[in-house]
């Protein structure tokens, strides 16, 4: 009878342990322990935060625009991978992981593989320090980066890796790091675009590209407003609000007109008849560039 | 007492196996959709479409689409091409911009050359879907 009772206790304990520990690997626990920033969660539902986070577009879109508009590759626009040792807090690590992610995408789009490999090393190091290194398949990425014919696969795998990281952070209730990562990536893409636009002030497409970032910045500011209790994030929010004030001068007018559709080779091809007009002056671009550079400098150096 | 242990074991086994048997695995469909993006499109996001066995009548995501960029959204499901899953695109004012159900026909991909920058809602619904389970991928090209 005693033996049967022991068996029962062990069985119940096993079932309970399996249920409680579901999805929590040792590395995840270590990760949660290691966080030194924003330990206090926001008062708002994490689902709301995640739904805003997923809206933020990939910085890769801007790199493709720059390359296809004939802008030459410029390593000097990027954050040097050697700055790695400066990032000692998880706050800075997450932001600069985002920055380096954008820089890696930029080098990939321009097929500057040697530079890309340097960023990979810094990314891997930051990701490891944040206990999310398992999402970077550095060997595969490194191998793909050595051959320009692998560009599509390289872009695919790096995008997937960053998506996986963001998803992981959000499901672990650490969306604050995901906010920082995406903000770092967005700021770097902004900074690159602004530098290029300032040198080419008559380029209307680039000016508009900067102007339309108003929509994304509004979402980022909203995200940061949920983390006001965190000293670092509150400080960055103040800077982002200054940037938002500069963007508030830009008018974006949207006009909806019903689209038309036709099926071509099994694909529904849409003709979008809606339009947006973006009113942004050269002075607006200069103002936005100055503020963006100041914020980016604070974060990256 | 032996009966109690056997019952407990049985209940535990059923408890562990049930979710596996009935669960939708949208990750597999979403991953399968990525290589199906048309040539020239760069992958951006993959989306899980899980109707939770009928508990949900729609699944929605959002993304900022930008003027001058062409986007592609495709659908993957078990069995027939889309298994009745329809993707519909709405602008920030909830105006319908595109749908994958045209003249009663279920199309497995939408190509959307965006002419107006803004937040768009990507909504998946189930129209006669048997499994209410699938995946989708979003790509872009300039």
Interface residues (C-beta under 8 A of the other chain):
Chain A: X1 X4 X7 X8 X11 X12 X15 X18 X51 X54 X55 X56 X57 X58 X60 X61 X64 X65 X68 X152 X155 X156 X159 X160 X163 X205 X208 X209 X212 X215 X216 X219 X252 X254 X255 X256 X258 X259 X261 X263 X264 X266 X267 X268 X269 X270 X271 X272 X273 X274 X275 X276 X278
Chain B: X1 X2 X4 X5 X8 X9 X12 X15 X16 X34 X38 X42 X43 X44 X45 X46 X61 X62 X63 X64 X65 X66 X67 X68 X69 X72 X89 X91 X92 X93 X95 X96 X97 X98 X99 X100 X102 X105 X107 X108 X109 X110 X111 X112 X113 X114 X115 X116 X117 X118 X119 X140 X141 X142
